[in-house]
Amino acid sequence: MKFFSQSFLYDDNWPIVSLAYFLRYPNPYASHVLSCDVISREQTPTGTLLTTRLILKRGNLPRWFPKQFVSRAESWLVEESEVDPYGKIVKCRTRNLDNVKVMRVEELVEFRQTEESKTLQHTEVRITSGFGWGLTKRIETYGITKFKQNIQRSREGVHLILGLIRQSRLQPMAIGHGPFPGLPHHTPTSDCSKEAHKESQAASLSASTTGAWSRVRNWFYPQRS
């Protein structure tokens, strides 16, 4: 088994970062994500919001891996999350559903609001392989290396959505509060195309301002009776 963990501090407050995290697909930093669908959502008696999403991702097999054992370089993942609006905590668990004998990936992500009204993200991943054939350690090492390479791109995607939320004034519409003046504008820091960044800014977010996300705004700013 290979294990990796990392923490990161966002300057934005917890409701905004949490919203951006759940709105992160699609974005130009996640072109490998082919689809993302909500398959269940419910409110618990304690007031938390449970959501399950099904995600399809495309990947690339390493050249040294025997191609006859995996029919296609795509994988279904299930994402299970819990939003606690009172404790200001988001917990999210993602795991792959297929090719689990070749490589099983389990990612745990947690967002917590700090005393300074910033947001701390802590990420853990466990990668295990039961493939055998003398390739177990090599597969696990490959998986953890790819995860480390992709975690920065994932964060860039969240930052991009944060910027789009501010620019499009989605923030007050989705959460029910006025704009937050003075928040810094984020620009890409990786080698991703600036043109893709501009196109994403110009893309319509109307689908995100209605439907599911307008229905969950009360969980980010709950009203106690």
Phi, psi and omega in degrees: 000140174247140183230142178213141177219152180203145176241150181213140182251122174268142176285339181283159181282169190298315181300321183288316179296319179297317178298314180298323180297317181283343178260012191290342177252134358273158171204157186295346178272356182230049181294344179281349178275115185271327179201156178209115186230137174282126179250344174199151177203132180208153175261132181276164177301335180274357177096004177275160181248121179257129180226138174240128179237147177252125187238136175248123181239148176255138180226178178239127178281141176295152184298331185277353183277135179297115187292337185289349183269344179232121186287329180207154182270048176231153183214138174271137178233151173245132179246121180244121185232155175225125178254120177252099185287339181277317176275354182054060180223135169242129175239132184222130179238126180235136180213152179278148183259337180238168182055030185289337177287325177291308179203124176255125181242125176234119182246132177242126180234137179226135175243128178228142175278135180271174178295337179270013181062028170261182183233124179260123176255129175238128183239135174229144176222140176237127181237124179229149178228136175244026187289319182078213180055024181074011185248001186303305182295323180294320178295315180296319178295319178298316181297316182290327178294316178296321180297316179298324179290326186272343186294326178291320177296322177299318180292323176299322178296318177295318178299320180297316179295322175303315179295320180292325177299315181294313186295321184271359183060027174295330184306305180292329181289320185278331188249341175092013177238165179289173181294158178253096183291152173086002179287135183291147177274134182264137172239152184300142177246354179266189183271010181294155185296131175292331179295321177297324178296317180294319180296323180292324178296324184279343182296146180288137176249019184299326180295334182277341184274351180235183174069230190301318187286329175291334180281339182261004184298328181294339179282337179276329175231074186290150175252114179283139179274000000 
